[in-house]
Amino acid sequence: MKKVIFQKFVEENVIGVDKIVRHKDGTFSLRRGFFYRHGMDSAKWADKVSERLKEAGVDFEVVEHTEVWQAWPKDSWFNCKVKVNSF
């Protein structure tokens, strides 16, 4: 799948994605930056991404979800890596 097609789809349907990365193995990482967590964690971010993709009828699987926390002034983010089977 081409990154441009999926990127446009995600930008229109999944609120909160700051960066989309396509990996060589065909998976996509959807990153959301944060300064304060406000009760959010990587599992909740993966659930939100999953909910939006399911509503749009995308066949996918969540490969992993991670959190990268760094002390200010560096950026911190939640990451959800998905493998899209059909779009």
TORTOR-70706 format. One record per residue (C-alpha): residue number from 1; residue in one letter; chain; x, y, z. Coordinates in pm, 1 decimal. Layout:
! residues N
NUM | A | A | X | Y | Z $
...
//
This chain:
! residues 87
1 | M | A | 0.0 | 0.0 | 0.0 $
2 | K | A | 126.0 | 343.6 | -83.0 $
3 | K | A | 203.2 | 567.9 | 209.5 $
4 | V | A | 36.3 | 869.5 | 48.5 $
5 | I | A | -302.6 | 697.0 | 15.9 $
6 | F | A | -301.5 | 561.6 | 371.8 $
7 | Q | A | -160.2 | 888.2 | 511.8 $
8 | K | A | -441.6 | 1092.8 | 358.0 $
9 | F | A | -697.6 | 843.9 | 488.1 $
10 | V | A | -554.0 | 854.9 | 843.1 $
11 | E | A | -532.6 | 1234.5 | 844.6 $
12 | E | A | -903.7 | 1253.1 | 758.2 $
13 | N | A | -1027.1 | 975.6 | 988.8 $
14 | V | A | -798.0 | 944.7 | 1292.4 $
15 | I | A | -782.7 | 1260.3 | 1503.3 $
16 | G | A | -459.5 | 1326.0 | 1691.1 $
17 | V | A | -199.2 | 1167.1 | 1463.6 $
18 | D | A | 111.6 | 1385.5 | 1451.8 $
19 | K | A | 333.0 | 1167.7 | 1235.3 $
20 | I | A | 286.9 | 865.8 | 1007.8 $
21 | V | A | 585.5 | 644.0 | 925.1 $
22 | R | A | 581.1 | 360.2 | 670.7 $
23 | H | A | 830.0 | 83.3 | 747.9 $
24 | K | A | 1004.5 | -145.6 | 497.9 $
25 | D | A | 805.3 | -444.0 | 625.6 $
26 | G | A | 481.0 | -273.0 | 517.3 $
27 | T | A | 364.8 | -164.3 | 861.8 $
28 | F | A | 274.0 | 190.8 | 960.6 $
29 | S | A | 351.5 | 373.6 | 1283.9 $
30 | L | A | 97.7 | 633.7 | 1395.7 $
31 | R | A | 255.3 | 871.2 | 1644.4 $
32 | R | A | 85.6 | 1113.9 | 1882.9 $
33 | G | A | 295.4 | 1359.2 | 2081.1 $
34 | F | A | 221.4 | 1466.0 | 2437.7 $
35 | F | A | 345.9 | 1697.1 | 2707.5 $
36 | Y | A | 110.1 | 1579.0 | 2982.2 $
37 | R | A | -50.7 | 1234.9 | 2972.5 $
38 | H | A | -392.9 | 1337.6 | 3113.7 $
39 | G | A | -475.7 | 971.0 | 3178.6 $
40 | M | A | -368.1 | 857.3 | 2830.9 $
41 | D | A | -122.4 | 575.6 | 2766.0 $
42 | S | A | -5.2 | 378.0 | 2463.8 $
43 | A | A | -275.4 | 111.0 | 2506.3 $
44 | K | A | -550.0 | 374.5 | 2501.7 $
45 | W | A | -391.2 | 534.2 | 2194.1 $
46 | A | A | -387.3 | 192.4 | 2020.2 $
47 | D | A | -754.4 | 142.8 | 2116.0 $
48 | K | A | -846.0 | 482.7 | 1970.4 $
49 | V | A | -661.7 | 409.4 | 1645.6 $
50 | S | A | -824.1 | 64.4 | 1626.5 $
51 | E | A | -1170.6 | 207.8 | 1682.9 $
52 | R | A | -1132.1 | 463.9 | 1403.0 $
53 | L | A | -989.5 | 214.3 | 1154.5 $
54 | K | A | -1263.4 | -41.9 | 1231.7 $
55 | E | A | -1533.1 | 223.4 | 1181.3 $
56 | A | A | -1384.8 | 291.7 | 836.7 $
57 | G | A | -1383.7 | -78.1 | 746.0 $
58 | V | A | -1006.2 | -121.7 | 729.2 $
59 | D | A | -874.3 | -478.0 | 778.5 $
60 | F | A | -568.6 | -439.6 | 1002.4 $
61 | E | A | -390.7 | -569.2 | 1309.8 $
62 | V | A | -205.9 | -379.3 | 1581.4 $
63 | V | A | 150.9 | -508.7 | 1586.4 $
64 | E | A | 265.0 | -313.9 | 1892.5 $
65 | H | A | 209.9 | 2.2 | 2090.9 $
66 | T | A | 478.7 | 188.1 | 2279.6 $
67 | E | A | 536.4 | 505.1 | 2477.1 $
68 | V | A | 850.3 | 715.2 | 2454.4 $
69 | W | A | 882.2 | 957.2 | 2745.0 $
70 | Q | A | 1160.9 | 1213.3 | 2757.8 $
71 | A | A | 1216.2 | 1496.6 | 3003.3 $
72 | W | A | 1128.3 | 1844.9 | 2883.5 $
73 | P | A | 1230.3 | 2007.2 | 2644.1 $
74 | K | A | 1248.2 | 1689.1 | 2435.5 $
75 | D | A | 935.5 | 1543.6 | 2274.4 $
76 | S | A | 742.3 | 1247.2 | 2414.9 $
77 | W | A | 493.6 | 1037.6 | 2217.5 $
78 | F | A | 263.8 | 737.8 | 2200.1 $
79 | N | A | 319.7 | 506.1 | 1906.5 $
80 | C | A | 82.9 | 252.1 | 1753.2 $
81 | K | A | 227.6 | 22.4 | 1485.6 $
82 | V | A | -31.6 | -136.2 | 1255.5 $
83 | K | A | -19.5 | -381.0 | 967.6 $
84 | V | A | -288.8 | -306.3 | 709.6 $
85 | N | A | -419.4 | -620.9 | 538.2 $
86 | S | A | -673.3 | -453.6 | 311.0 $
87 | F | A | -782.6 | -97.9 | 268.9 $
//
